[in-house]
Amino acid sequence: MAKQVITLLTDDLDGGEADRTVEFGLDGVNYTIDLSEKNAGKLRKALDPFLSAATRVGRSGNESRASGGRRGAGAATGRASRDQNQAIREWAAKNGYEVSDRGRIPGSVVEAYRNRR
């Protein structure tokens, strides 16, 4: 006996039928949202002035790693990340978090740093 599975997308904004899943990112966080064509158009229209002024850095994810290439802008991106990690480590030490001098910084510490205002 054959089965047929039908997936229906629901618009995350208005609860109606969604036509697509839209992916976007902001402040280093990637998001997905299911939207109708109408609401997807509204999102694109709202973001258009910002996208027009922004510099595109490519798609996020593991695409470039899978092909053996480097991600993004290369060494400049690495330096910015190292500088940012150092700033996070210094902030964490001053605010009672235990973070090692090397290695991965726990996500909870990074989140607290980003929400420090």
Backbone as XML, in Angstrom:
<?xml version="1.0"?>
<chain id="A" units="angstrom">
  <residue number="1" name="MET">
    <atom name="N" x="0.846" y="-1.166" z="0.000"/>
    <atom name="CA" x="0.000" y="0.000" z="0.000"/>
    <atom name="C" x="0.898" y="1.237" z="0.000"/>
  </residue>
  <residue number="2" name="ALA">
    <atom name="N" x="0.625" y="2.173" z="-0.848"/>
    <atom name="CA" x="1.406" y="3.404" z="-0.953"/>
    <atom name="C" x="0.817" y="4.471" z="-0.047"/>
  </residue>
  <residue number="3" name="LYS">
    <atom name="N" x="1.704" y="5.287" z="0.509"/>
    <atom name="CA" x="1.277" y="6.420" z="1.323"/>
    <atom name="C" x="1.641" y="7.696" z="0.601"/>
  </residue>
  <residue number="4" name="GLN">
    <atom name="N" x="0.803" y="8.679" z="0.772"/>
    <atom name="CA" x="1.098" y="9.993" z="0.235"/>
    <atom name="C" x="1.027" y="10.970" z="1.404"/>
  </residue>
  <residue number="5" name="VAL">
    <atom name="N" x="2.134" y="11.644" z="1.674"/>
    <atom name="CA" x="2.193" y="12.607" z="2.763"/>
    <atom name="C" x="2.139" y="14.001" z="2.157"/>
  </residue>
  <residue number="6" name="ILE">
    <atom name="N" x="1.205" y="14.792" z="2.632"/>
    <atom name="CA" x="1.042" y="16.154" z="2.133"/>
    <atom name="C" x="1.406" y="17.114" z="3.257"/>
  </residue>
  <residue number="7" name="THR">
    <atom name="N" x="2.323" y="18.011" z="2.969"/>
    <atom name="CA" x="2.735" y="19.011" z="3.946"/>
    <atom name="C" x="2.098" y="20.339" z="3.576"/>
  </residue>
  <residue number="8" name="LEU">
    <atom name="N" x="1.367" y="20.908" z="4.506"/>
    <atom name="CA" x="0.751" y="22.217" z="4.300"/>
    <atom name="C" x="1.496" y="23.237" z="5.143"/>
  </residue>
  <residue number="9" name="LEU">
    <atom name="N" x="1.935" y="24.306" z="4.509"/>
    <atom name="CA" x="2.608" y="25.373" z="5.242"/>
    <atom name="C" x="1.579" y="26.386" z="5.716"/>
  </residue>
  <residue number="10" name="THR">
    <atom name="N" x="1.741" y="26.839" z="6.938"/>
    <atom name="CA" x="0.869" y="27.858" z="7.504"/>
    <atom name="C" x="1.670" y="29.142" z="7.660"/>
  </residue>
  <residue number="11" name="ASP">
    <atom name="N" x="1.106" y="30.247" z="7.185"/>
    <atom name="CA" x="1.764" y="31.544" z="7.285"/>
    <atom name="C" x="1.971" y="31.883" z="8.759"/>
  </residue>
  <residue number="12" name="ASP">
    <atom name="N" x="3.226" y="32.133" z="9.126"/>
    <atom name="CA" x="3.551" y="32.413" z="10.523"/>
    <atom name="C" x="3.037" y="33.769" z="10.998"/>
  </residue>
  <residue number="13" name="LEU">
    <atom name="N" x="2.654" y="34.655" z="10.074"/>
    <atom name="CA" x="2.138" y="35.963" z="10.475"/>
    <atom name="C" x="0.628" y="35.971" z="10.666"/>
  </residue>
  <residue number="14" name="ASP">
    <atom name="N" x="-0.091" y="35.438" z="9.684"/>
    <atom name="CA" x="-1.551" y="35.570" z="9.739"/>
    <atom name="C" x="-2.308" y="34.252" z="9.854"/>
  </residue>
  <residue number="15" name="GLY">
    <atom name="N" x="-1.603" y="33.129" z="9.889"/>
    <atom name="CA" x="-2.266" y="31.837" z="10.053"/>
    <atom name="C" x="-2.893" y="31.275" z="8.798"/>
  </residue>
  <residue number="16" name="GLY">
    <atom name="N" x="-2.824" y="32.004" z="7.698"/>
    <atom name="CA" x="-3.361" y="31.518" z="6.431"/>
    <atom name="C" x="-2.411" y="30.527" z="5.775"/>
  </residue>
  <residue number="17" name="GLU">
    <atom name="N" x="-2.713" y="30.172" z="4.536"/>
    <atom name="CA" x="-1.864" y="29.232" z="3.811"/>
    <atom name="C" x="-0.583" y="29.925" z="3.357"/>
  </residue>
  <residue number="18" name="ALA">
    <atom name="N" x="0.545" y="29.287" z="3.613"/>
    <atom name="CA" x="1.840" y="29.838" z="3.204"/>
    <atom name="C" x="2.261" y="29.194" z="1.893"/>
  </residue>
  <residue number="19" name="ASP">
    <atom name="N" x="2.979" y="29.970" z="1.088"/>
    <atom name="CA" x="3.450" y="29.482" z="-0.203"/>
    <atom name="C" x="4.915" y="29.072" z="-0.172"/>
  </residue>
  <residue number="20" name="ARG">
    <atom name="N" x="5.660" y="29.593" z="0.790"/>
    <atom name="CA" x="7.100" y="29.355" z="0.800"/>
    <atom name="C" x="7.690" y="29.581" z="2.180"/>
  </residue>
  <residue number="21" name="THR">
    <atom name="N" x="8.887" y="29.061" z="2.351"/>
    <atom name="CA" x="9.674" y="29.326" z="3.551"/>
    <atom name="C" x="10.757" y="30.321" z="3.162"/>
  </residue>
  <residue number="22" name="VAL">
    <atom name="N" x="10.819" y="31.427" z="3.861"/>
    <atom name="CA" x="11.789" y="32.481" z="3.582"/>
    <atom name="C" x="12.894" y="32.394" z="4.630"/>
  </residue>
  <residue number="23" name="GLU">
    <atom name="N" x="14.139" y="32.443" z="4.181"/>
    <atom name="CA" x="15.293" y="32.429" z="5.071"/>
    <atom name="C" x="15.942" y="33.803" z="5.058"/>
  </residue>
  <residue number="24" name="PHE">
    <atom name="N" x="16.357" y="34.276" z="6.231"/>
    <atom name="CA" x="17.094" y="35.531" z="6.308"/>
    <atom name="C" x="17.940" y="35.529" z="7.565"/>
  </residue>
  <residue number="25" name="GLY">
    <atom name="N" x="18.872" y="36.463" z="7.648"/>
    <atom name="CA" x="19.754" y="36.534" z="8.804"/>
    <atom name="C" x="19.936" y="37.964" z="9.260"/>
  </residue>
  <residue number="26" name="LEU">
    <atom name="N" x="20.203" y="38.119" z="10.558"/>
    <atom name="CA" x="20.455" y="39.436" z="11.129"/>
    <atom name="C" x="21.307" y="39.264" z="12.377"/>
  </residue>
  <residue number="27" name="ASP">
    <atom name="N" x="22.341" y="40.061" z="12.503"/>
    <atom name="CA" x="23.223" y="40.022" z="13.674"/>
    <atom name="C" x="23.782" y="38.632" z="13.948"/>
  </residue>
  <residue number="28" name="GLY">
    <atom name="N" x="24.113" y="37.914" z="12.892"/>
    <atom name="CA" x="24.718" y="36.599" z="13.046"/>
    <atom name="C" x="23.747" y="35.478" z="13.356"/>
  </residue>
  <residue number="29" name="VAL">
    <atom name="N" x="22.454" y="35.771" z="13.340"/>
    <atom name="CA" x="21.440" y="34.757" z="13.623"/>
    <atom name="C" x="20.624" y="34.527" z="12.359"/>
  </residue>
  <residue number="30" name="ASN">
    <atom name="N" x="20.458" y="33.260" z="11.978"/>
    <atom name="CA" x="19.663" y="32.915" z="10.805"/>
    <atom name="C" x="18.253" y="32.554" z="11.228"/>
  </residue>
  <residue number="31" name="TYR">
    <atom name="N" x="17.280" y="32.970" z="10.418"/>
    <atom name="CA" x="15.873" y="32.738" z="10.702"/>
    <atom name="C" x="15.195" y="32.107" z="9.496"/>
  </residue>
  <residue number="32" name="THR">
    <atom name="N" x="14.111" y="31.376" z="9.732"/>
    <atom name="CA" x="13.216" y="30.937" z="8.668"/>
    <atom name="C" x="11.803" y="31.291" z="9.093"/>
  </residue>
  <residue number="33" name="ILE">
    <atom name="N" x="10.980" y="31.631" z="8.120"/>
    <atom name="CA" x="9.588" y="31.962" z="8.388"/>
    <atom name="C" x="8.759" y="31.502" z="7.194"/>
  </residue>
  <residue number="34" name="ASP">
    <atom name="N" x="7.629" y="30.873" z="7.464"/>
    <atom name="CA" x="6.719" y="30.434" z="6.407"/>
    <atom name="C" x="5.758" y="31.574" z="6.116"/>
  </residue>
  <residue number="35" name="LEU">
    <atom name="N" x="5.679" y="31.971" z="4.833"/>
    <atom name="CA" x="4.872" y="33.127" z="4.451"/>
    <atom name="C" x="4.102" y="32.880" z="3.164"/>
  </residue>
  <residue number="36" name="SER">
    <atom name="N" x="2.979" y="33.579" z="3.030"/>
    <atom name="CA" x="2.261" y="33.622" z="1.760"/>
    <atom name="C" x="3.058" y="34.518" z="0.817"/>
  </residue>
  <residue number="37" name="GLU">
    <atom name="N" x="2.736" y="34.475" z="-0.461"/>
    <atom name="CA" x="3.413" y="35.355" z="-1.423"/>
    <atom name="C" x="3.226" y="36.815" z="-1.013"/>
  </residue>
  <residue number="38" name="LYS">
    <atom name="N" x="2.025" y="37.150" z="-0.549"/>
    <atom name="CA" x="1.716" y="38.526" z="-0.146"/>
    <atom name="C" x="2.615" y="38.967" z="1.006"/>
  </residue>
  <residue number="39" name="ASN">
    <atom name="N" x="2.705" y="38.156" z="2.054"/>
    <atom name="CA" x="3.526" y="38.531" z="3.208"/>
    <atom name="C" x="5.019" y="38.456" z="2.902"/>
  </residue>
  <residue number="40" name="ALA">
    <atom name="N" x="5.431" y="37.529" z="2.035"/>
    <atom name="CA" x="6.836" y="37.476" z="1.616"/>
    <atom name="C" x="7.193" y="38.761" z="0.870"/>
  </residue>
  <residue number="41" name="GLY">
    <atom name="N" x="6.263" y="39.238" z="0.049"/>
    <atom name="CA" x="6.467" y="40.499" z="-0.658"/>
    <atom name="C" x="6.588" y="41.674" z="0.299"/>
  </residue>
  <residue number="42" name="LYS">
    <atom name="N" x="5.759" y="41.671" z="1.350"/>
    <atom name="CA" x="5.830" y="42.735" z="2.358"/>
    <atom name="C" x="7.186" y="42.732" z="3.061"/>
  </residue>
  <residue number="43" name="LEU">
    <atom name="N" x="7.673" y="41.531" z="3.390"/>
    <atom name="CA" x="8.978" y="41.421" z="4.046"/>
    <atom name="C" x="10.077" y="41.951" z="3.129"/>
  </residue>
  <residue number="44" name="ARG">
    <atom name="N" x="10.053" y="41.532" z="1.879"/>
    <atom name="CA" x="11.079" y="41.987" z="0.929"/>
    <atom name="C" x="11.016" y="43.502" z="0.725"/>
  </residue>
  <residue number="45" name="LYS">
    <atom name="N" x="9.801" y="44.033" z="0.650"/>
    <atom name="CA" x="9.639" y="45.474" z="0.462"/>
    <atom name="C" x="10.178" y="46.234" z="1.675"/>
  </residue>
  <residue number="46" name="ALA">
    <atom name="N" x="9.914" y="45.715" z="2.881"/>
    <atom name="CA" x="10.399" y="46.370" z="4.099"/>
    <atom name="C" x="11.929" y="46.336" z="4.177"/>
  </residue>
  <residue number="47" name="LEU">
    <atom name="N" x="12.531" y="45.237" z="3.726"/>
    <atom name="CA" x="13.988" y="45.088" z="3.804"/>
    <atom name="C" x="14.723" y="45.743" z="2.636"/>
  </residue>
  <residue number="48" name="ASP">
    <atom name="N" x="14.021" y="46.046" z="1.556"/>
    <atom name="CA" x="14.654" y="46.519" z="0.326"/>
    <atom name="C" x="15.601" y="47.705" z="0.522"/>
  </residue>
  <residue number="49" name="PRO">
    <atom name="N" x="15.224" y="48.768" z="1.255"/>
    <atom name="CA" x="16.171" y="49.883" z="1.401"/>
    <atom name="C" x="17.461" y="49.475" z="2.114"/>
  </residue>
  <residue number="50" name="PHE">
    <atom name="N" x="17.354" y="48.549" z="3.056"/>
    <atom name="CA" x="18.530" y="48.097" z="3.790"/>
    <atom name="C" x="19.388" y="47.183" z="2.918"/>
  </residue>
  <residue number="51" name="LEU">
    <atom name="N" x="18.735" y="46.295" z="2.161"/>
    <atom name="CA" x="19.470" y="45.387" z="1.283"/>
    <atom name="C" x="20.173" y="46.144" z="0.168"/>
  </residue>
  <residue number="52" name="SER">
    <atom name="N" x="19.536" y="47.211" z="-0.312"/>
    <atom name="CA" x="20.137" y="48.011" z="-1.380"/>
    <atom name="C" x="21.416" y="48.699" z="-0.914"/>
  </residue>
  <residue number="53" name="ALA">
    <atom name="N" x="21.472" y="49.068" z="0.363"/>
    <atom name="CA" x="22.640" y="49.762" z="0.900"/>
    <atom name="C" x="23.693" y="48.806" z="1.456"/>
  </residue>
  <residue number="54" name="ALA">
    <atom name="N" x="23.323" y="47.553" z="1.657"/>
    <atom name="CA" x="24.217" y="46.583" z="2.293"/>
    <atom name="C" x="25.168" y="45.953" z="1.287"/>
  </residue>
  <residue number="55" name="THR">
    <atom name="N" x="26.207" y="45.309" z="1.803"/>
    <atom name="CA" x="27.138" y="44.535" z="0.996"/>
    <atom name="C" x="26.813" y="43.066" z="1.179"/>
  </residue>
  <residue number="56" name="ARG">
    <atom name="N" x="26.593" y="42.378" z="0.089"/>
    <atom name="CA" x="26.279" y="40.956" z="0.153"/>
    <atom name="C" x="27.559" y="40.163" z="0.403"/>
  </residue>
  <residue number="57" name="VAL">
    <atom name="N" x="27.492" y="39.231" z="1.337"/>
    <atom name="CA" x="28.664" y="38.428" z="1.664"/>
    <atom name="C" x="28.468" y="36.971" z="1.312"/>
  </residue>
  <residue number="58" name="GLY">
    <atom name="N" x="27.411" y="36.629" z="0.636"/>
    <atom name="CA" x="27.162" y="35.249" z="0.232"/>
    <atom name="C" x="26.152" y="34.578" z="1.126"/>
  </residue>
  <residue number="59" name="ARG">
    <atom name="N" x="25.887" y="33.318" z="0.824"/>
    <atom name="CA" x="24.920" y="32.550" z="1.606"/>
    <atom name="C" x="25.590" y="31.999" z="2.844"/>
  </residue>
  <residue number="60" name="SER">
    <atom name="N" x="24.812" y="31.895" z="3.896"/>
    <atom name="CA" x="25.328" y="31.279" z="5.112"/>
    <atom name="C" x="25.219" y="29.774" z="4.989"/>
  </residue>
  <residue number="61" name="GLY">
    <atom name="N" x="25.845" y="29.061" z="5.896"/>
    <atom name="CA" x="25.771" y="27.605" z="5.871"/>
    <atom name="C" x="27.095" y="26.996" z="5.488"/>
  </residue>
  <residue number="62" name="ASN">
    <atom name="N" x="27.077" y="25.733" z="5.139"/>
    <atom name="CA" x="28.306" y="24.993" z="4.886"/>
    <atom name="C" x="28.617" y="24.820" z="3.406"/>
  </residue>
  <residue number="63" name="GLU">
    <atom name="N" x="27.975" y="25.581" z="2.538"/>
    <atom name="CA" x="28.175" y="25.395" z="1.104"/>
    <atom name="C" x="29.632" y="25.536" z="0.695"/>
  </residue>
  <residue number="64" name="SER">
    <atom name="N" x="30.295" y="26.620" z="1.133"/>
    <atom name="CA" x="31.674" y="26.831" z="0.699"/>
    <atom name="C" x="32.619" y="25.827" z="1.343"/>
  </residue>
  <residue number="65" name="ARG">
    <atom name="N" x="32.326" y="25.400" z="2.549"/>
    <atom name="CA" x="33.174" y="24.400" z="3.197"/>
    <atom name="C" x="33.065" y="23.061" z="2.491"/>
  </residue>
  <residue number="66" name="ALA">
    <atom name="N" x="31.871" y="22.713" z="2.048"/>
    <atom name="CA" x="31.669" y="21.429" z="1.378"/>
    <atom name="C" x="32.461" y="21.370" z="0.078"/>
  </residue>
  <residue number="67" name="SER">
    <atom name="N" x="32.632" y="22.522" z="-0.571"/>
    <atom name="CA" x="33.372" y="22.542" z="-1.823"/>
    <atom name="C" x="34.864" y="22.758" z="-1.603"/>
  </residue>
  <residue number="68" name="GLY">
    <atom name="N" x="35.285" y="22.851" z="-0.346"/>
    <atom name="CA" x="36.701" y="23.006" z="-0.040"/>
    <atom name="C" x="37.170" y="24.438" z="0.006"/>
  </residue>
  <residue number="69" name="GLY">
    <atom name="N" x="36.285" y="25.401" z="-0.242"/>
    <atom name="CA" x="36.683" y="26.798" z="-0.227"/>
    <atom name="C" x="36.565" y="27.423" z="1.138"/>
  </residue>
  <residue number="70" name="ARG">
    <atom name="N" x="37.075" y="28.645" z="1.237"/>
    <atom name="CA" x="36.957" y="29.390" z="2.492"/>
    <atom name="C" x="35.664" y="30.172" z="2.478"/>
  </residue>
  <residue number="71" name="ARG">
    <atom name="N" x="35.177" y="30.506" z="3.647"/>
    <atom name="CA" x="33.948" y="31.284" z="3.753"/>
    <atom name="C" x="34.269" y="32.765" z="3.779"/>
  </residue>
  <residue number="72" name="GLY">
    <atom name="N" x="33.342" y="33.558" z="3.252"/>
    <atom name="CA" x="33.366" y="35.000" z="3.417"/>
    <atom name="C" x="34.620" y="35.663" z="2.903"/>
  </residue>
  <residue number="73" name="ALA">
    <atom name="N" x="35.111" y="36.654" z="3.678"/>
    <atom name="CA" x="36.212" y="37.493" z="3.243"/>
    <atom name="C" x="37.573" y="36.966" z="3.666"/>
  </residue>
  <residue number="74" name="GLY">
    <atom name="N" x="37.645" y="35.772" z="4.173"/>
    <atom name="CA" x="38.927" y="35.168" z="4.496"/>
    <atom name="C" x="39.547" y="35.703" z="5.759"/>
  </residue>
  <residue number="75" name="ALA">
    <atom name="N" x="40.816" y="36.113" z="5.674"/>
    <atom name="CA" x="41.571" y="36.504" z="6.862"/>
    <atom name="C" x="40.960" y="37.702" z="7.568"/>
  </residue>
  <residue number="76" name="ALA">
    <atom name="N" x="40.396" y="38.636" z="6.822"/>
    <atom name="CA" x="39.793" y="39.805" z="7.465"/>
    <atom name="C" x="38.659" y="39.378" z="8.383"/>
  </residue>
  <residue number="77" name="THR">
    <atom name="N" x="37.867" y="38.412" z="7.958"/>
    <atom name="CA" x="36.776" y="37.902" z="8.786"/>
    <atom name="C" x="37.334" y="37.215" z="10.019"/>
  </residue>
  <residue number="78" name="GLY">
    <atom name="N" x="38.408" y="36.436" z="9.865"/>
    <atom name="CA" x="39.032" y="35.768" z="10.995"/>
    <atom name="C" x="39.540" y="36.758" z="12.028"/>
  </residue>
  <residue number="79" name="ARG">
    <atom name="N" x="40.149" y="37.843" z="11.585"/>
    <atom name="CA" x="40.669" y="38.859" z="12.506"/>
    <atom name="C" x="39.516" y="39.503" z="13.260"/>
  </residue>
  <residue number="80" name="ALA">
    <atom name="N" x="38.443" y="39.843" z="12.574"/>
    <atom name="CA" x="37.296" y="40.451" z="13.246"/>
    <atom name="C" x="36.734" y="39.492" z="14.286"/>
  </residue>
  <residue number="81" name="SER">
    <atom name="N" x="36.669" y="38.221" z="13.962"/>
    <atom name="CA" x="36.147" y="37.239" z="14.901"/>
    <atom name="C" x="37.059" y="37.108" z="16.111"/>
  </residue>
  <residue number="82" name="ARG">
    <atom name="N" x="38.361" y="37.095" z="15.896"/>
    <atom name="CA" x="39.299" y="37.005" z="17.018"/>
    <atom name="C" x="39.187" y="38.226" z="17.920"/>
  </residue>
  <residue number="83" name="ASP">
    <atom name="N" x="39.090" y="39.409" z="17.297"/>
    <atom name="CA" x="38.945" y="40.633" z="18.085"/>
    <atom name="C" x="37.646" y="40.613" z="18.881"/>
  </residue>
  <residue number="84" name="GLN">
    <atom name="N" x="36.577" y="40.177" z="18.243"/>
    <atom name="CA" x="35.292" y="40.115" z="18.932"/>
    <atom name="C" x="35.337" y="39.087" z="20.064"/>
  </residue>
  <residue number="85" name="ASN">
    <atom name="N" x="35.931" y="37.935" z="19.803"/>
    <atom name="CA" x="36.046" y="36.916" z="20.849"/>
    <atom name="C" x="36.852" y="37.433" z="22.035"/>
  </residue>
  <residue number="86" name="GLN">
    <atom name="N" x="37.923" y="38.178" z="21.757"/>
    <atom name="CA" x="38.723" y="38.749" z="22.841"/>
    <atom name="C" x="37.886" y="39.729" z="23.653"/>
  </residue>
  <residue number="87" name="ALA">
    <atom name="N" x="37.089" y="40.556" z="22.971"/>
    <atom name="CA" x="36.222" y="41.509" z="23.674"/>
    <atom name="C" x="35.192" y="40.777" z="24.531"/>
  </residue>
  <residue number="88" name="ILE">
    <atom name="N" x="34.640" y="39.690" z="24.001"/>
    <atom name="CA" x="33.670" y="38.900" z="24.766"/>
    <atom name="C" x="34.342" y="38.298" z="25.990"/>
  </residue>
  <residue number="89" name="ARG">
    <atom name="N" x="35.548" y="37.740" z="25.821"/>
    <atom name="CA" x="36.273" y="37.144" z="26.950"/>
    <atom name="C" x="36.553" y="38.184" z="28.043"/>
  </residue>
  <residue number="90" name="GLU">
    <atom name="N" x="36.987" y="39.381" z="27.635"/>
    <atom name="CA" x="37.272" y="40.437" z="28.606"/>
    <atom name="C" x="36.003" y="40.849" z="29.338"/>
  </residue>
  <residue number="91" name="TRP">
    <atom name="N" x="34.913" y="41.027" z="28.579"/>
    <atom name="CA" x="33.635" y="41.387" z="29.197"/>
    <atom name="C" x="33.184" y="40.297" z="30.161"/>
  </residue>
  <residue number="92" name="ALA">
    <atom name="N" x="33.297" y="39.040" z="29.743"/>
    <atom name="CA" x="32.858" y="37.913" z="30.570"/>
    <atom name="C" x="33.634" y="37.872" z="31.886"/>
  </residue>
  <residue number="93" name="ALA">
    <atom name="N" x="34.953" y="38.070" z="31.820"/>
    <atom name="CA" x="35.781" y="38.040" z="33.029"/>
    <atom name="C" x="35.376" y="39.149" z="34.000"/>
  </residue>
  <residue number="94" name="LYS">
    <atom name="N" x="35.075" y="40.335" z="33.465"/>
    <atom name="CA" x="34.681" y="41.466" z="34.310"/>
    <atom name="C" x="33.289" y="41.283" z="34.903"/>
  </residue>
  <residue number="95" name="ASN">
    <atom name="N" x="32.494" y="40.398" z="34.304"/>
    <atom name="CA" x="31.107" y="40.234" z="34.732"/>
    <atom name="C" x="30.825" y="38.879" z="35.373"/>
  </residue>
  <residue number="96" name="GLY">
    <atom name="N" x="31.873" y="38.213" z="35.846"/>
    <atom name="CA" x="31.698" y="37.008" z="36.637"/>
    <atom name="C" x="31.497" y="35.713" z="35.880"/>
  </residue>
  <residue number="97" name="TYR">
    <atom name="N" x="31.725" y="35.703" z="34.585"/>
    <atom name="CA" x="31.620" y="34.467" z="33.806"/>
    <atom name="C" x="32.990" y="33.798" z="33.755"/>
  </residue>
  <residue number="98" name="GLU">
    <atom name="N" x="33.010" y="32.492" z="33.828"/>
    <atom name="CA" x="34.258" y="31.744" z="33.689"/>
    <atom name="C" x="34.399" y="31.299" z="32.240"/>
  </residue>
  <residue number="99" name="VAL">
    <atom name="N" x="35.397" y="31.853" z="31.569"/>
    <atom name="CA" x="35.651" y="31.533" z="30.165"/>
    <atom name="C" x="37.140" y="31.287" z="30.012"/>
  </residue>
  <residue number="100" name="SER">
    <atom name="N" x="37.502" y="30.218" z="29.310"/>
    <atom name="CA" x="38.919" y="29.917" z="29.098"/>
    <atom name="C" x="39.547" y="30.937" z="28.151"/>
  </residue>
  <residue number="101" name="ASP">
    <atom name="N" x="40.870" y="31.005" z="28.176"/>
    <atom name="CA" x="41.595" y="31.934" z="27.309"/>
    <atom name="C" x="41.558" y="31.513" z="25.846"/>
  </residue>
  <residue number="102" name="ARG">
    <atom name="N" x="41.313" y="30.231" z="25.605"/>
    <atom name="CA" x="41.283" y="29.703" z="24.243"/>
    <atom name="C" x="40.072" y="28.816" z="24.079"/>
  </residue>
  <residue number="103" name="GLY">
    <atom name="N" x="39.743" y="28.523" z="22.825"/>
    <atom name="CA" x="38.645" y="27.608" z="22.535"/>
    <atom name="C" x="37.309" y="28.316" z="22.387"/>
  </residue>
  <residue number="104" name="ARG">
    <atom name="N" x="36.294" y="27.503" z="22.257"/>
    <atom name="CA" x="34.948" y="27.996" z="22.013"/>
    <atom name="C" x="34.386" y="28.703" z="23.246"/>
  </residue>
  <residue number="105" name="ILE">
    <atom name="N" x="33.726" y="29.832" z="23.011"/>
    <atom name="CA" x="33.054" y="30.563" z="24.078"/>
    <atom name="C" x="31.629" y="30.022" z="24.168"/>
  </residue>
  <residue number="106" name="PRO">
    <atom name="N" x="31.171" y="29.648" z="25.360"/>
    <atom name="CA" x="29.810" y="29.106" z="25.484"/>
    <atom name="C" x="28.760" y="30.065" z="24.912"/>
  </residue>
  <residue number="107" name="GLY">
    <atom name="N" x="27.770" y="29.504" z="24.247"/>
    <atom name="CA" x="26.713" y="30.303" z="23.634"/>
    <atom name="C" x="25.997" y="31.196" z="24.630"/>
  </residue>
  <residue number="108" name="SER">
    <atom name="N" x="25.832" y="30.722" z="25.863"/>
    <atom name="CA" x="25.148" y="31.525" z="26.882"/>
    <atom name="C" x="25.936" y="32.797" z="27.197"/>
  </residue>
  <residue number="109" name="VAL">
    <atom name="N" x="27.266" y="32.712" z="27.154"/>
    <atom name="CA" x="28.104" y="33.885" z="27.415"/>
    <atom name="C" x="28.024" y="34.853" z="26.238"/>
  </residue>
  <residue number="110" name="VAL">
    <atom name="N" x="28.074" y="34.326" z="25.021"/>
    <atom name="CA" x="27.967" y="35.173" z="23.827"/>
    <atom name="C" x="26.621" y="35.886" z="23.825"/>
  </residue>
  <residue number="111" name="GLU">
    <atom name="N" x="25.560" y="35.160" z="24.150"/>
    <atom name="CA" x="24.220" y="35.757" z="24.181"/>
    <atom name="C" x="24.143" y="36.846" z="25.248"/>
  </residue>
  <residue number="112" name="ALA">
    <atom name="N" x="24.693" y="36.589" z="26.432"/>
    <atom name="CA" x="24.696" y="37.596" z="27.499"/>
    <atom name="C" x="25.474" y="38.834" z="27.058"/>
  </residue>
  <residue number="113" name="TYR">
    <atom name="N" x="26.595" y="38.633" z="26.363"/>
    <atom name="CA" x="27.393" y="39.749" z="25.854"/>
    <atom name="C" x="26.578" y="40.587" z="24.866"/>
  </residue>
  <residue number="114" name="ARG">
    <atom name="N" x="25.875" y="39.921" z="23.957"/>
    <atom name="CA" x="25.075" y="40.640" z="22.956"/>
    <atom name="C" x="23.898" y="41.381" z="23.586"/>
  </residue>
  <residue number="115" name="ASN">
    <atom name="N" x="23.388" y="40.872" z="24.701"/>
    <atom name="CA" x="22.229" y="41.480" z="25.366"/>
    <atom name="C" x="22.628" y="42.377" z="26.528"/>
  </residue>
  <residue number="116" name="ARG">
    <atom name="N" x="23.887" y="42.783" z="26.607"/>
    <atom name="CA" x="24.421" y="43.471" z="27.782"/>
    <atom name="C" x="23.879" y="44.877" z="27.986"/>
  </residue>
  <residue number="117" name="ARG">
    <atom name="N" x="23.263" y="45.460" z="27.026"/>
    <atom name="CA" x="22.819" y="46.861" z="27.143"/>
    <atom name="C" x="21.745" y="47.035" z="28.119"/>
  </residue>
</chain>
